[in-house]
Structures are given as structure tokens and as C-alpha cells.
């Protein structure tokens, strides 16, 4: 548990990194979060994970 806590403490600042575009021009619009590659990659990953989860759950119910 101590190793996990230490790793988490080290990795949390990584989540706060910003890329050019935040706060400069339309940095805080919803379009920014869907069109910027840094956000789009995460969005696609989350959508894929949720889709896989839903498909698996539906298959379990059918069995």
C-alpha cells in the first residue's frame, strides 16, 4: 500500500500538465476538449472502455 501511495503522489502532478491552447484562444470551450489530440485520445479511450464494458455486461445477461 505504501508503494501505491508513493506512486500516486508522484503521478498526480502529471495529470495537471497543460498544453498550448488552454486559456489562450477558446481554451475553455467544449469544442477544445473534443478537437485537441491530447483530449481526444483520452475521450476515445474512455468511450472504448465504456463500450467494451457495456457489451460484456449485455452478453453476461444473455447467458
C-alpha positions in Angstrom: 0.0 0.0 0.0 2.9 2.4 0.7 4.3 1.8 -2.8 0.9 2.5 -4.3 0.5 5.7 -2.3 4.0 6.9 -3.2 3.4 6.2 -6.9 0.1 8.0 -6.8 1.8 11.0 -5.1 4.4 11.1 -7.9 2.0 10.7 -10.7 -0.7 13.2 -9.7 1.2 16.2 -10.9 1.3 14.6 -14.4 -2.4 14.9 -14.5 -2.1 18.7 -14.2 0.1 19.3 -17.2 -1.4 21.7 -19.7 -0.7 22.0 -23.4 -0.7 25.1 -25.5 -4.2 26.4 -26.1 -5.5 26.4 -22.5 -6.7 29.9 -21.7 -5.3 31.4 -24.9 -8.0 31.2 -27.6 -11.1 29.3 -26.8 -9.2 27.1 -24.4 -12.2 26.5 -22.1 -14.8 25.6 -24.6 -16.3 22.1 -25.1 -15.1 22.1 -28.7 -11.5 22.4 -27.4 -11.9 19.1 -25.5 -13.2 17.2 -28.5 -10.8 18.6 -31.1 -7.4 18.7 -29.4 -5.5 15.5 -29.8 -4.5 15.4 -26.1 -8.1 15.4 -25.0 -9.5 13.4 -28.0 -7.2 10.4 -27.3 -8.4 10.2 -23.7 -12.0 10.7 -24.8 -11.7 7.9 -27.3 -10.1 5.6 -24.8 -12.8 6.2 -22.2 -15.5 5.7 -24.8 -13.9 2.4 -25.9 -13.6 1.2 -22.4 -17.2 2.0 -21.6 -18.4 0.4 -24.8 -16.5 -2.8 -24.0 -17.9 -2.9 -20.5 -21.5 -2.4 -21.8 -21.1 -5.2 -24.4 -19.7 -7.6 -21.8 -22.5 -6.9 -19.4 -25.1 -7.5 -22.0 -23.5 -10.7 -23.0 -23.5 -11.9 -19.4 -27.2 -11.2 -19.1 -28.0 -13.2 -22.2 -26.1 -16.2 -21.0 
